[in-house]
Amino acid sequence: MLHLLCRHWGHLLSNTPVMPQCVPPTITIIFCHFRTAGILVSYQQCSFSGKVCHAQGRVTLLFQSAGNPMCKLAVVMCRSKSAGLNSTRHSQHSMILVPMDTPGVRKIRPLTVFGQDDASHGGHFEIHFDNVRVPTSHILLGEGRGFEIAQGRLGPGRLHHCMRAVGVAERALELLCQRAASRCAFRKMLYQHEVVSHWIAECRLAIEQTRLLALHAAYTLDTHGNKAARKQIAMIKVAAGRMACKVVDCAIQVHGGAGVSEDFPLAQMYAYVRTLRLADGPDEVHLSSIARLELTDQLRRTAAKL
Ligand SMILES: Cc1cc2nc3c(=O)[nH]c(=O)nc-3n(C[C@H](O)[C@H](O)[C@H](O)COP(=O)(O)OP(=O)(O)OC[C@H]3O[C@@H](n4cnc5c(N)ncnc54)[C@H](O)[C@@H]3O)c2cc1C
C-alpha cells in the first residue's frame, strides 16, 4: 500500500528533510494508523509544540513489514491534539514521518497471523511509541491533512487488494475443480455429487460478480477520481473479502483433510483472504459507509425530482 502513497505523494516524501539521510533505494516503509489498534494500552495522540511533533502511543497492532530489516521509516497517522474542537472530523489527523531509529520507537515482539509468521514482507510487529519527538518538518502536506493523503492512497490500495483476492479465488477454484475431477467418493467422482457441482457453479458466479464490481470501481476511480469512487471501493472491499473466503472455504472442503494440510496452499490462502475482512478497516465499517453514501445518493435523487 505504501508504494501507492509514494506514487501519489512521493514529492512530499522527497521534500521532507528526513528522506535523504535515511532512505536507501530499496527502503521499506510501514504505515501506522493509530486509530486502529488491536489492543490499546494507552491513548495515542500527537501534539505539536514549536518545531517538534510529540507522538505518544502504545499499540499492539499488526504493522505489516515492520519486521523487515529494510524497514527504516514509519508513516504515522494520528490525531493531532492541536487540531482543536472546531476543526472538521476529517481535519484532525496528521501523517508524520518517523524514522524507525528515533528514540522512543520500540519494536516489542513479532506477531503471527493465524499462527503463521507471514514473513514474506518481513512480518508483523507490536510497536510502542513512547515520547517520540521529530521535527514538525516531518509532517506530510501539513497539520490536519492526514485524511486528505489517506483518501488519495486508500482507494487504489484497497482495489489492489481486491484484485489480488480475485486472483486467489481463481486459483482456489482451479484446485477445487482438479480435486473434484480426480477424487472418487461413494462410487462417484466428487464433481458428480450435485452439491460439489453446485459449489463449482456458485464459486464461478461469485468470482465473476466480484471481478465486474472491481472493474467498475477501477473505472470510476480512473474516470471520476477517489471521492466519486468511495462507494464502489467500499463495496468491492467487502465483496472481495467475502467472496474469496467463501471460494477458498469450498476448495478446502472439497480437498477434505488435505485442504488444511501443508500439501495444498489452501490453508495459507484462507489465512490471507480472511485478513482482508479486517485489514484496512473491518467489513462493518465499510458497510456503514456504503449505507451512508447510498442514503445520500437516494436523498439527492429525491430532491432533484421535487
Ligand atoms: C494482517 C493485517 C495487517 C495489518 N496491517 C496494518 C498496517 O500495516 N498498518 C495499520 O495501521 N494497520 C494494520 N492492520 C490493522 C487493521 O487495519 C485493523 O486490525 C482493523 O482496522 C480493525 O481494527 P482493530 O483491530 O482495532 O479492531 P476494532 O476496532 O477493535 O474492531 C473489532 C471489531 O469490532 C467491529 N467494529 C469496529 N468498528 C465498528 C463500527 N464502526 N461499526 C460496526 N462494527 C465495528 C468489527 O466487527 C471489528 O472487526 C492490519 C491488520 C491485519 C489483520
The ligand as an ORCA input file, in Angstrom:
! r2SCAN-3c Opt
* xyz 0 1
  C      -2.848     -8.845      8.512
  C      -3.109     -7.438      8.978
  C      -2.237     -6.428      8.615
  C      -2.438     -5.125      9.063
  N      -1.539     -4.152      8.710
  C      -1.700     -2.894      9.167
  C      -0.748     -1.877      8.834
  O       0.234     -2.113      8.133
  N      -0.955     -0.625      9.343
  C      -2.035     -0.320     10.105
  O      -2.163      0.825     10.504
  N      -2.953     -1.258     10.431
  C      -2.810     -2.534     10.001
  N      -3.734     -3.521     10.348
  C      -4.800     -3.182     11.297
  C      -6.192     -3.189     10.711
  O      -6.414     -2.065      9.920
  C      -7.152     -3.246     11.939
  O      -6.959     -4.501     12.566
  C      -8.598     -3.116     11.513
  O      -8.851     -1.820     11.011
  C      -9.550     -3.357     12.700
  O      -9.208     -2.544     13.768
  P      -8.949     -3.190     15.192
  O      -8.085     -4.411     15.039
  O      -8.510     -2.125     16.114
  O     -10.372     -3.750     15.652
  P     -11.508     -2.946     16.431
  O     -11.561     -1.523     16.017
  O     -11.384     -3.258     17.886
  O     -12.797     -3.664     15.844
  C     -13.117     -5.004     16.226
  C     -14.415     -5.384     15.559
  O     -15.454     -4.518     16.007
  C     -16.374     -4.287     14.981
  N     -16.400     -2.836     14.695
  C     -15.406     -1.937     14.824
  N     -15.804     -0.723     14.426
  C     -17.093     -0.848     14.066
  C     -18.087      0.057     13.554
  N     -17.802      1.352     13.341
  N     -19.311     -0.439     13.258
  C     -19.612     -1.769     13.457
  N     -18.709     -2.659     13.933
  C     -17.491     -2.210     14.221
  C     -15.888     -5.065     13.771
  O     -16.526     -6.317     13.727
  C     -14.408     -5.220     14.049
  O     -13.837     -6.350     13.364
  C      -3.553     -4.821      9.904
  C      -4.446     -5.859     10.245
  C      -4.248     -7.146      9.795
  C      -5.218     -8.238     10.195
*
